[in-house]
Amino acid sequence: MASPLAALPDIPLYARSDIISFLDTLVAPLSPVNALVVAVSEKAPGDLNENFERLERIWDEYGVYEQG
């Protein structure tokens, strides 16, 4: 709620996270975010595969996921 981005949307989506240590996971708070990305991508104009390929390129560019 303290994020400057929280004031931008008509309906903000908050995902609580009680992370205490580096061993805790972000799976729970990121699950609604992932679901939202999928829902928006399905409604976005253009090919769904093209949208996800674009996301994959962005994730690669910013090193979101470790490459195996």
For each residue, the residues with C-beta under 8 A, 3 or more apart:
1: 6 12 14
2: 6
3: 6
4: 7
5: 8 9
6: 1 2 3 9 12 14
7: 4
8: 5
9: 5 6 12 13
10:
11:
12: 1 6 9
13: 9 32 33 36
14: 1 6
15: 28 29 30 31 32 33
16: 29
17: 24 26 28 29
18: 24
19: 24 26
20: 24
21: 24
22:
23:
24: 17 18 19 20 21
25: 28
26: 17 19 29 30
27: 30 31
28: 15 17 25 31
29: 15 16 17 26 32 33
30: 15 26 27 33 34
31: 15 27 28 34 35
32: 13 15 29 35 36
33: 13 15 29 30 36 37
34: 30 31 37 38
35: 31 32 38 39
36: 13 32 33 39 40
37: 33 34 40 41 55
38: 34 35 41 42
39: 35 36 42 43
40: 36 37 43 44
41: 37 38 44 48 51 52 55
42: 38 39 48
43: 39 40
44: 40 41 51
45:
46: 50 51
47: 50 51
48: 41 42 51 52
49: 52 53
50: 46 47 53 54
51: 41 44 46 47 48 54 55
52: 41 48 49 55 56
53: 49 50 56 57
54: 50 51 57 58
55: 37 41 51 52 58 59
56: 52 53 59 60
57: 53 54 60 61
58: 54 55 61 62 64
59: 55 56 62 64 65
60: 56 57 63 64 65 67
61: 57 58
62: 58 59
63: 60 66
64: 58 59 60
65: 59 60
66: 63
67: 60
68:
